């Protein structure tokens, strides 16, 4: 039940859409706020049709600019949300920084994305006057906030409710992939150039020579990066790799079942702000092999297998070791489970509550 002595907290994001990690984070924060007696509304410039009951379009914003507003802004790209917040002369803002992908990755792939990422980079410092607390979802992100000029910073990791994952029934649709004795490699995330799915494919090419009875699943949407996706498909054909599966966007149940059939998770991404699939892999006992770039070493810390250079034949041999040396594999999985405890829902909610009280606790108003 809402406590009307507490402020309404408004969450803002550029987009709210199904299967998006930032969207899931918004919803998790909303649920936590409700449990603490806060009212919470989510506004976004773009709201997907499947989430129309969970969020409002930015065009529906009706509060006068001088009304006190407590806001949480999930920042990851240039957006009209920034212009709105700059107009709010009586706003107190928690900025949650999910990182800005360098625009150059999208050149020749999505010119609009290049423009929006550059705008996001230039707009970030303009939020300093409204921001009472700037939080990175990783230490890597927090350091970028400090570099941008924010002086009151912290880290609020993304946390997942794994009870929800465990309630998903086992899929019959994917049963044959679990039962045929083949080795299943998995990578999850939007098909975008910074995640370097082509490098995952190259690793698989060399691993396929070690273990012909293996396949690779690339799970993620390619909406907006169709040119890159087409190039990846062409690369797969040129390398004669019939066992590469592009799933496109999958629903939550199918996502969970892909983790259940995976024997190893592979990431060659060159830019991550956090890396939600790493936590999901940890939960499902899937050992991780990842390129040590940007936020990846911060999220994995001393777990998983990190590679420093992209020598694909060597990485394929490391992958083979991870899959065949049972003692080594179990040691990796055990350390991943220990690391996952650092991202528990309870710890992150307690940290969120501390930050909320720090930023908004002294405010008493009706909303």
C-alpha positions as CSV (number, residue, x, y, z in Angstrom):
1,X,0.0,0.0,0.0
2,X,1.3,3.4,-0.9
3,X,2.5,5.7,1.8
4,X,1.3,9.2,0.8
5,X,3.9,10.8,3.0
6,X,6.5,9.5,0.5
7,X,7.1,11.1,-2.9
8,X,6.0,9.5,-6.1
9,X,9.1,8.4,-7.9
10,X,9.1,8.6,-11.7
11,X,11.3,6.4,-13.8
12,X,12.4,7.5,-17.2
13,X,13.9,5.5,-20.1
14,X,14.4,6.1,-23.8
15,X,12.5,2.9,-24.5
16,X,10.5,0.2,-22.8
17,X,10.3,-3.0,-24.7
18,X,9.8,-6.7,-24.2
19,X,13.0,-8.7,-23.6
20,X,15.1,-5.6,-22.9
21,X,17.4,-5.7,-19.9
22,X,16.9,-2.0,-19.0
23,X,13.1,-2.5,-19.2
24,X,13.3,-5.5,-16.9
25,X,15.4,-3.4,-14.5
26,X,12.8,-0.6,-14.5
27,X,10.1,-3.0,-13.6
28,X,12.1,-4.6,-10.9
29,X,12.9,-1.2,-9.3
30,X,9.2,-0.3,-9.6
31,X,8.2,-3.4,-7.8
32,X,10.7,-2.8,-5.0
33,X,9.5,0.8,-4.6
34,X,5.9,-0.3,-4.4
35,X,6.9,-2.8,-1.6
36,X,8.4,0.1,0.3
37,X,5.3,2.2,0.1
38,X,6.4,4.5,-2.8
39,X,4.2,5.1,-5.8
40,X,6.1,4.7,-9.0
41,X,5.3,5.5,-12.7
42,X,7.4,4.7,-15.7
43,X,7.7,7.0,-18.7
44,X,9.5,6.4,-22.0
45,X,9.9,8.0,-25.3
46,X,9.1,4.7,-27.0
47,X,6.8,2.1,-25.4
48,X,6.4,-1.3,-27.0
49,X,2.9,-2.6,-27.5
50,X,3.5,-5.6,-25.1
51,X,4.4,-3.2,-22.3
52,X,1.7,-0.6,-22.8
53,X,0.1,-1.5,-19.4
54,X,3.4,-1.1,-17.6
55,X,4.6,2.3,-18.9
56,X,3.4,5.7,-20.2
57,X,4.5,7.4,-23.4
58,X,6.6,10.5,-22.7
59,X,3.8,12.4,-24.6
60,X,1.5,11.7,-21.7
61,X,3.7,13.7,-19.3
62,X,1.5,16.4,-17.8
63,X,3.1,17.8,-14.7
64,X,4.1,21.5,-14.9
65,X,7.8,22.1,-15.1
66,X,8.1,23.8,-11.7
67,X,6.4,20.9,-9.8
68,X,8.9,19.0,-7.5
69,X,9.8,15.7,-9.2
70,X,11.8,12.8,-7.9
71,X,13.1,10.8,-10.8
72,X,15.3,7.9,-11.8
73,X,16.6,8.2,-15.3
74,X,18.0,5.0,-17.0
75,X,20.5,6.5,-19.3
76,X,21.9,4.6,-22.4
77,X,21.3,6.7,-25.5
78,X,20.2,10.2,-26.7
79,X,16.6,10.7,-26.0
80,X,13.8,13.3,-25.7
81,X,13.7,12.3,-22.0
82,X,16.9,14.4,-21.5
83,X,15.2,17.5,-22.9
84,X,12.2,16.9,-20.6
85,X,14.3,16.5,-17.5
86,X,16.3,19.7,-18.3
87,X,13.0,21.6,-18.4
88,X,12.1,20.4,-14.9
89,X,13.3,23.2,-12.8
90,X,12.5,21.5,-9.5
91,X,13.7,18.0,-10.2
92,X,15.9,15.7,-8.0
93,X,17.4,13.0,-10.2
94,X,19.0,9.6,-9.6
95,X,20.9,8.9,-12.9
96,X,21.3,5.2,-13.5
97,X,24.0,4.9,-16.2
98,X,23.8,1.8,-18.3
99,X,26.6,3.0,-20.5
100,X,26.8,4.5,-24.0
101,X,28.1,2.2,-26.8
102,X,30.7,4.1,-28.9
103,X,28.9,5.3,-32.0
104,X,31.6,4.1,-34.4
105,X,30.4,0.5,-34.0
106,X,27.2,1.4,-35.9
107,X,28.7,3.3,-38.8
108,X,27.6,1.7,-42.1
109,X,25.0,-0.3,-40.1
110,X,22.5,2.1,-38.5
111,X,23.1,5.9,-39.1
112,X,20.3,6.8,-36.8
113,X,21.9,4.9,-34.0
114,X,25.2,6.7,-34.6
115,X,23.4,10.0,-34.3
116,X,21.6,9.0,-31.1
117,X,24.7,7.6,-29.4
118,X,26.6,10.8,-30.2
119,X,23.8,12.8,-28.8
120,X,23.7,10.7,-25.7
121,X,27.4,11.3,-25.2
122,X,27.1,15.1,-25.6
123,X,24.0,15.3,-23.5
124,X,25.3,13.4,-20.5
125,X,27.1,16.3,-18.7
126,X,24.0,18.5,-19.1
127,X,22.3,16.3,-16.5
128,X,24.8,17.2,-13.8
129,X,22.7,20.1,-12.4
130,X,19.6,17.9,-12.0
131,X,21.5,14.9,-10.6
132,X,21.8,14.3,-6.9
133,X,23.2,10.8,-7.3
134,X,24.8,9.2,-10.3
135,X,24.9,5.4,-10.3
136,X,26.6,3.1,-12.7
137,X,25.3,-0.5,-13.0
138,X,29.0,-1.5,-12.9
139,X,32.2,0.0,-11.5
140,X,33.3,0.5,-15.1
141,X,30.2,2.7,-15.7
142,X,30.8,4.6,-12.4
143,X,34.3,5.5,-13.5
144,X,32.8,6.9,-16.8
145,X,30.4,9.0,-14.7
146,X,33.3,10.5,-12.7
147,X,35.2,11.2,-15.9
148,X,32.0,13.0,-17.3
149,X,32.0,15.3,-14.2
150,X,29.5,13.7,-11.8
151,X,30.8,14.1,-8.2
152,X,28.4,12.0,-6.2
153,X,28.5,8.5,-7.6
154,X,27.9,4.9,-6.7
155,X,27.3,1.4,-8.1
156,X,23.9,-0.3,-8.4
157,X,24.2,-3.6,-10.1
158,X,21.5,-5.2,-12.1
159,X,19.9,-8.0,-10.1
160,X,17.6,-10.7,-11.4
161,X,14.8,-12.6,-9.8
162,X,15.9,-16.2,-10.5
163,X,12.9,-17.7,-8.9
164,X,11.1,-16.5,-12.0
165,X,13.6,-18.3,-14.2
166,X,13.2,-21.5,-12.2
167,X,9.5,-21.5,-12.7
168,X,9.8,-21.9,-16.4
169,X,8.9,-25.4,-17.6
170,X,11.4,-27.4,-19.7
171,X,10.8,-27.0,-23.4
172,X,9.9,-30.0,-25.6
173,X,10.7,-27.9,-28.6
174,X,14.4,-27.9,-27.8
175,X,14.6,-31.4,-26.3
176,X,16.5,-32.9,-29.2
177,X,19.3,-30.4,-28.7
178,X,19.8,-31.6,-25.2
179,X,19.6,-35.3,-25.9
180,X,21.7,-35.9,-29.0
181,X,25.1,-35.8,-27.3
182,X,26.3,-32.7,-29.2
183,X,28.0,-29.8,-27.4
184,X,26.0,-26.6,-27.4
185,X,27.7,-23.2,-27.4
186,X,25.6,-20.2,-26.5
187,X,25.8,-16.4,-26.7
188,X,22.9,-14.1,-25.8
189,X,22.3,-10.4,-26.7
190,X,21.2,-8.2,-29.5
191,X,22.9,-8.8,-32.8
192,X,24.9,-5.6,-32.8
193,X,28.5,-4.9,-34.0
194,X,30.0,-4.1,-30.6
195,X,29.1,-7.6,-29.3
196,X,31.3,-9.0,-32.1
197,X,29.2,-12.0,-32.9
198,X,31.5,-12.5,-35.9
199,X,34.3,-13.3,-33.5
200,X,32.1,-15.9,-31.7
201,X,31.5,-17.5,-35.1
202,X,35.3,-17.5,-35.7
203,X,35.9,-19.2,-32.4
204,X,33.3,-21.8,-33.2
205,X,34.9,-22.4,-36.6
206,X,38.1,-23.5,-35.0
207,X,36.3,-25.4,-32.2
208,X,34.3,-27.2,-34.8
209,X,37.6,-28.7,-36.1
210,X,38.3,-30.0,-32.6
211,X,34.7,-31.2,-32.0
212,X,32.6,-31.7,-35.1
213,X,29.6,-32.7,-33.0
214,X,29.0,-29.1,-31.8
215,X,26.6,-26.2,-32.6
216,X,26.4,-22.6,-31.8
217,X,23.2,-20.6,-30.7
218,X,23.2,-16.9,-31.3
219,X,20.1,-15.7,-29.3
220,X,19.0,-12.1,-29.8
221,X,17.1,-9.6,-31.9
222,X,18.7,-8.1,-35.0
223,X,16.0,-5.3,-35.4
224,X,17.7,-2.2,-36.5
225,X,21.0,-4.0,-37.5
226,X,19.7,-6.1,-40.4
227,X,22.8,-5.2,-42.5
228,X,25.1,-6.6,-39.8
229,X,22.9,-9.7,-39.4
230,X,23.0,-10.3,-43.2
231,X,26.8,-10.0,-43.1
232,X,27.0,-12.5,-40.3
233,X,24.9,-15.0,-42.2
234,X,27.1,-14.5,-45.2
235,X,30.2,-15.2,-43.0
236,X,28.6,-18.4,-41.7
237,X,28.0,-19.6,-45.3
238,X,31.6,-18.7,-46.3
239,X,32.9,-20.7,-43.4
240,X,30.6,-23.6,-44.2
241,X,29.1,-23.7,-40.7
242,X,25.6,-25.3,-41.0
243,X,25.3,-25.7,-37.2
244,X,25.1,-22.0,-36.4
245,X,21.5,-21.1,-35.2
246,X,20.3,-17.5,-35.2
247,X,17.1,-17.5,-33.1
248,X,16.1,-13.9,-33.4
249,X,14.2,-12.4,-30.5
250,X,12.9,-15.1,-28.2
251,X,10.4,-15.0,-25.4
252,X,11.5,-15.4,-21.8
253,X,10.6,-19.1,-21.6
254,X,12.6,-19.9,-24.7
255,X,15.6,-17.9,-23.4
256,X,15.6,-19.9,-20.2
257,X,15.5,-23.1,-22.1
258,X,18.5,-22.1,-24.2
259,X,20.5,-21.7,-21.0
260,X,19.4,-25.1,-19.9
261,X,20.8,-26.8,-23.0
262,X,24.0,-24.8,-23.1
263,X,27.4,-26.4,-22.2
264,X,29.3,-23.2,-22.4
265,X,28.6,-19.5,-22.8
266,X,30.9,-17.5,-25.1
267,X,31.3,-13.7,-25.4
268,X,33.6,-11.9,-27.6
269,X,31.9,-8.5,-27.0
270,X,34.1,-5.4,-27.1
271,X,31.7,-3.2,-25.2
272,X,29.5,-4.1,-22.3
273,X,28.1,-1.8,-19.6
274,X,27.3,-4.8,-17.3
275,X,26.4,-8.1,-19.0
276,X,23.1,-9.6,-17.8
277,X,23.7,-13.0,-19.7
278,X,26.8,-13.5,-17.4
279,X,24.5,-13.6,-14.4
280,X,22.1,-15.9,-16.2
281,X,24.9,-18.3,-17.1
282,X,26.1,-18.3,-13.5
283,X,22.7,-19.3,-12.3
284,X,22.3,-22.1,-14.8
285,X,25.7,-23.5,-14.1
286,X,27.0,-22.7,-17.6
287,X,30.8,-21.9,-17.6
288,X,31.7,-18.6,-19.2
289,X,34.5,-17.8,-21.6
290,X,34.6,-14.1,-22.4
291,X,36.9,-11.5,-23.9
292,X,38.1,-9.2,-21.1
293,X,36.8,-5.8,-22.3
294,X,35.1,-2.8,-20.7
295,X,32.7,-3.9,-17.9
296,X,33.2,-7.7,-18.4
297,X,36.1,-8.1,-15.9
298,X,34.2,-6.0,-13.4
299,X,31.1,-8.2,-13.6
300,X,33.0,-11.5,-13.7
301,X,35.7,-10.5,-11.3
302,X,37.8,-13.7,-10.7
303,X,35.2,-16.2,-12.2
304,X,34.7,-17.6,-15.6
305,X,37.6,-17.8,-18.1
306,X,38.8,-14.4,-19.4
307,X,40.8,-14.1,-22.6
308,X,43.0,-11.0,-23.2
309,X,43.7,-11.5,-26.9
310,X,41.5,-12.6,-29.8
311,X,43.6,-15.5,-31.1
312,X,40.8,-17.7,-32.3
313,X,42.6,-21.0,-32.6
314,X,44.0,-20.6,-29.0
315,X,40.5,-19.6,-27.7
316,X,39.0,-22.7,-29.3
317,X,41.6,-24.8,-27.5
318,X,40.8,-23.0,-24.2
319,X,37.1,-23.7,-24.9
320,X,37.9,-27.4,-25.4
321,X,39.7,-27.5,-22.1
322,X,36.8,-25.9,-20.3
323,X,34.4,-28.4,-21.8
324,X,36.5,-31.6,-21.3
325,X,38.5,-31.1,-18.1
326,X,35.8,-32.0,-15.5
327,X,37.7,-30.8,-12.5
328,X,38.6,-27.4,-14.1
329,X,35.0,-27.0,-15.4
330,X,33.5,-27.7,-11.9
331,X,35.9,-25.3,-10.3
332,X,34.9,-22.5,-12.8
333,X,31.2,-23.3,-12.2
334,X,31.6,-23.3,-8.4
335,X,33.4,-19.9,-8.4
336,X,30.7,-18.5,-10.7
337,X,28.0,-19.5,-8.2
338,X,30.0,-17.8,-5.4
339,X,30.2,-14.6,-7.6
340,X,26.5,-14.7,-8.3
341,X,25.8,-14.3,-4.6
342,X,27.3,-10.7,-4.9
343,X,24.4,-9.9,-7.2
344,X,21.6,-11.3,-5.1
345,X,18.2,-9.7,-5.2
346,X,18.3,-9.0,-1.5
347,X,21.7,-7.3,-1.6
348,X,20.8,-5.1,-4.5
349,X,17.4,-4.2,-3.2
350,X,19.0,-3.1,0.1
351,X,21.5,-1.0,-1.8
352,X,18.7,0.5,-3.9
353,X,16.7,1.4,-0.7
354,X,19.8,3.1,0.7
355,X,20.3,5.2,-2.4
356,X,16.6,6.1,-2.6
357,X,16.6,7.3,1.0
358,X,19.9,9.1,0.4
359,X,18.4,11.0,-2.6
360,X,14.7,11.4,-1.7
361,X,14.3,10.5,1.9
362,X,14.1,14.0,3.2
363,X,11.3,14.9,0.9
364,X,7.7,14.7,2.1
365,X,5.0,15.5,-0.4
366,X,1.9,14.0,-1.9
367,X,3.3,13.4,-5.4
